[in-house]
């Protein structure tokens, strides 16, 4: 079950990756004129990233019927009369960035803005080249090495030759060497990958040690899996790199790259989480994380358990689901929810993003959201539903933030999360 949680974390980061150390979408594409007659300005602009041709784009005005959103080239429009609206984008297996049929629905309010960016479809096959990292000077007792080009990586042992299949474009180089005595990392340069190449890294002369800083975490529960995890991001890391193995709860410190190895714009992100199994095949993860440019002594608090029930599938063939989202008091300024249903046999994937303002519910209430039947809309494909007897991995996130969703891992960003997850087979 832990592997499933990690897989979703990777999935969500991939869905929101950018040319930065973030879990945010890239800059939206520029406005694109579309050939359509509008008798009044559109209320909402829907931007797809990437801007490939989707199977369908639809929207809902308030609680009204879902209808097709006009547009093209990654920019679509909706005219709504209510403050509450929702949008849906569907990609076929051949155009999905995940290689499987994908639907994303986003539930928003005009109070949050009139532009919404959602995960789109691929435009063309990404080009890759092999970048070989020739390592030398690994510390005595090195038992694992890994080289990254952005978010792509490969592993080895000792002074290995590590070949990374990297997407064309700019990526930063990062190498870690885990040793029995002291770990070493290499915070390398930016490389514009356009073809196969080889770079040499001497960890004895170019590597950096990790320095420790104090941390106090409250809210850990004994007998749960309690962990402190430090990550590092740069301008072209396209994500966050782990800084060595995770730390058990007994530790009172986290580690980051020593001052001589850090560069302007680099970010350390530290997460503390409590993980355990609830009743049956249901898991629970509670976490708090903070990002910062300059290392400081940290004090983090694990959130209380969130009483979210197991979601259900209403109609498998059209991937209609029902999820109850208990509303609880918040510590940070913003609250949102993410719900995911993914076939365990590489079938369909459905993701929902729900802004708490769309729910409009007070603490203590437990509103339920039922996803729509989109099968009547042009562009719907049977592959977007579930096959008979197909089981699902599901995840329900509650996130608190002090910055808008999609904000990269920048200095001062904080996120508090509760996640429930499990597997079910719809009737």
N, C-alpha and C positions, 0 to 999 in steps of 0.2 A: 504493500500500500504506500510505503514511503516513496518507492520508485515512481508511482503514479503522481504523487505530489510534485516530485522533482520534474517529471515530464511536463506537467502543466506549467510549472514555473518557466521552463524553457519555452514552452509554447507561447505563453503570454509575452515573454520578452521578445520572441521572434515576431509576434504580431505587432509589437510596438517599438521595434528597433529603430535606431537612427545613427547618423554619423556623429555620435557622441556617447559618453558614458551614461546611458539612460535606459529607462523603460518607457520611453515616450515616442510618439510618432515623429517622423522627420518633418521639416518645414513643409507646410501645405503647398501644392503646386500653384503657380500663378493663376489668376482668373483666366478662364478660357471662354470666349464668346461661344454661345450655342445658337443654333438656328431654330428658334421657337418663338411663337407669338405669345406675349404675356400682356394681359389687359391690366395688370397691376404688378408692382414689384414682388418678387418671391419673398416669403417670410424667412425661409431657411435655405442655406446653401450646404449641400452635402458633398464633401470632398472624399474621394477614394484614394487610398495610398496602400499599394501602388495603383496607378490609374488605368489598369487593364480593363477590358470589356467584361462587365459582369453578366451573369445570366439574367438577373433582375435587380432593380432598385425600387423600393417601395417606401411609403410613409403613411403615418396615421395622424390625423388631426384630433387631438384630445382622445376620446374613446370611440371615435368614428370608425368607419370601414377603412381597411387598408387599400391603397391605390398606388398605381405606378407613378414614380417620380420622373419627370422629363429631364433630359440632359445627355451629355456625351463627354468623351475624353476625360473621364475622371471627375467631372463636376456635374452635379444634379441639383434640382431645385424642388422645393415644396412650398405651397402656400397654405398656411394654417391660420385658423382664427382663434385657437385656444393657446394658452400659455404652455400647455403640455403637448408634446408631440413625440413620435417615435419614428425611427428609420430602420430599414432592413436592407442588407446587401447579400446576395447569394452568388457564389462562384461554383462552377462545375469542377469535377475532379481534374480536368485538363488545364484549368486556369487558376485553380486555388494555389496559394503560396504553400499550402501544406500537402498538396498532392492528393487530397481527398475532398469530396463535396463539403463546402463551408458556408455557413450562414452566420452573419453577425447582425444583432439587433441592438440599437442604442436608444434608450429612453431618456429624454432630455426635457428641459424647459427653456423658453425664450429668455428667462431671467439669467441663464448661464451663457447666453450669446446666441447669435443667429447663424453661426457656422459650426458644423459638426464634422469631424474627420473620423472615418471608419476604415477598417481594413478592407482593401480592395482586392483585385485579381491581378495576376501577373501579366506583364506586357510582352515579354519575350524571355527566352531562356537566359539565365545569368551565366556569364562567362567566368571560368575559373582557370587559374594557373597554379603550378606547384612551386612553392617557396620552400627551399631546403635550408634549415638552420643547423649549421655545423657547430656543435658544442664542444668546448674544451674548458679545462680548469674547474670542473665540478668539484665541490668540497668532498673530502674524505668521508665515506659513509653515506654518500648519496644513494638513495634507494628508488627515487622516482624523479623524472624530469618531464616538463611539458612546455611546448612552445605554442604561442598564440600569434595569429595574424588577425587582429580584430577579434571577432567572436568564433573564428575557426581555429582548431587546435589539434595537436597530436601528441602522444606521450611516448616515453622511452625510459631508459635507465642509464645513469652515469653520463659519460661523455658521448652521447648518442648523436646520430645524424637524423634529425627530425624533419619530415616533409609534410607541409601543411597545404591542403587544397584551399586556396584563398580566392574569394570573389574579386574580380577586377575593380579597381578603385583604391582609394586611400584607406590604409589600415595601420594601426600602431603595432609594434612588435613588443611582445612580453614573454619572458622565459622564467620558469620557477624550477628550482632544484631543492627537493626535500631531502634532508640529510639527518642522520642520527644525532649529530651534535648541534648544527645550526643551519637553518635554511637560507638560501641565497636566491635573489630575484634579479632580473635584468629588465629595466624599463627602457626599451629601445626607441628607435626613431620611427617616424612615419614613412611608410613605403607606398608608392603609387603602383599597385600591382597591375601590370599589363602583359606579363609573360613569365615563363619559368625563370627562376633566378636562385642564387645561393648566397647566403650571408653567413658570416662567421661571428661567433660570440664566445669570448673568453671570459668565463664567469669569475676567474681569479682576479682579473684586472677591471672588468666592466660591471661585475655584479655588485649588488647592494644587499646589506643585511636588513633584517626587520627589527624595528624598535618597538618596545612595549609601552603601553599607556594603561592607566588604571580604568576599571569599569566596575560599577555596582549595578546588579540587576535584581529587582524585586518582583515577586509574583511567580517565580519558578515553583513547581509542585514536585515534591520528592517522588521518586519512582517513575517519573515521566522522562522522556528524552529531552534534556535541557541543553541548549547549545548556544554558543556565541560564534558568529561567523563574520569575518572581515573580508571585504572585497575592495578592489581598486579600479578606478576608471580614468580614462584619458580622453582627449578630444576624438580620437578615432579608434577607441576600443570597441565600439559598437555593442557595449554591454559592460559588465563588471567582472573583473578577473578575481578568482579566489586567492587570498593571501595565505597559502599553506592549509593544513587540515583544520577542521572545526575544533573549537575549544570546549571541553566539558564544563559543566556548571561550577566545578570546584575552582576553575580559573577566575582570577580577579583582574585580568588584563586582556587587552586585544593588541594585535600587532599591525603595523603598517610599514611602508618603506621608509627607511631612515631619511633624514632631512636632505642629505647630499644627493639622494636619488630622485627626490620629488621635483616636479616641474610645474610652472605656472599653469593653472587650469586643471591640475590633477585633483582627484577626489577620492577620499576614503569613505566607504559605506559600511557601517557596522549594524548587524542584525542579531538580536537575541530572540530565541523562540523556544516554546514549550510544545512538545509533540507527544500525543498518546492516542490510543484507540478508545473509542466510545463503545456503546453497546452494539453487538453485531458487527457487520462489515462496514463500519463508519469510523473515520479518523478525524482528529481535531488538531489543528495547529494554531497557536496564538503567538503573535510576534510583534516586536517593535523595532524600528530601525531609524537610523539618522545618518545623513551624509554631511561631510565637512571637508574643507580644504586644509585646515591646520589641525593636527591631532590635539585632542583635549581629554581631560578626565571626564568619563561619561557616567551618567546615572540614568538607567532605563527601567521602565516598568512594563511587565507583561500584562496585557489586558485580561479582564475577567472572561470566563467562558460565555459564548454567545448561543442562546437557545434556539438555533435554527433547526427545524425539522428536515427530514429527508425529502428532497423534491421528487416529483413523479412525472411520468410520461402519460399524457392524455390520449394521444393518438400517434402510434409509432410511424405509420406510413407517411405522415406529414410533419413529423418531428415537433408536435405540439407538446409543450411541457407546462407544469404548474409548480411554482416555487413560492413558499411563504418566507417573507423577510421581516423578522421581528425588529422593531425599531427600539433601540436602546440609547441612553444618553451618550453624547460624544464628548471627547476631550479636545479634539482638534476642530478646526473651522469647517472642514468639508467631509461629507460622508458619501460613499458610493458603493455599489454592489456589482460583482461580476459573477455570472453563473455560466457553467460550461457543461455540456453533455457531449461525450465523444464515444463513438462506437469502438469497442475493444477489438474489432476485426478490420480496422482501417476503413470503416464506412463513413457515415456522415459526422460532421462536427457542427454544433450549435453553440454560439457564445452570446450572452446578453450582458450589456452594460447598462446599469440603472443608476441615474443620479437620484439621491435621496429627495431632492426637491420635486421630482416627478411623482414620487409616492405621496408627498404632501401629508404624511402621517406623523402623529405625535408619539413621543416615547411611551412605551407600554402597549402600543398597538402592534398588530402583526398582519399587514396587508399581504395579499397574494397576487402574483403576477402570472397570467396565463399567456403563453406565446401564441401568435396567430396561426391560422391555417392559410398559408400562402399559395397553396396548390392551384387556386383558381386564377392566379395572375400569370400573364404571359412571361415565359422564361423559366417557369418552375420545371424541374426535372425529377423524375421518380427517384433517382439516385440520392437526392437530398433528404429523403426519408430513411427509415430503418427497415432492414429486412426482417422477416418473421423470425422470432427467437433470438434476435441479436441483442447482446448485452451492452451496457453503457457504463463508462466511468463518468462520474459527475463530481462537480466541485462548486461550492458556494462560498464566495468571498464577501466579507464586509471590510471596507477600507476607510480609515480616517486619514486625512491629509491636512497639512498646513499650507500646501500649494496646490494649484489646479492639477487635475489628472493629466498625465502626459508630460509633466515637468521633469526634465532630466535630473540625474543625480547631481544636484548643485549644492553649494554650501548652505547648510541650514535646513535642507529638506527633511521632513519627518513623515513616516507612515506607520500607522498602527493597524494590524490586520488580524482578523479571525477567519479561518478556513475550515469548512467541513467538507468531507469528500468520502466517496465510496463507490461501489459497483452495484448495479441492479439490472435485472432482465425484465423489460416491460411485458405485460400480459399480451 
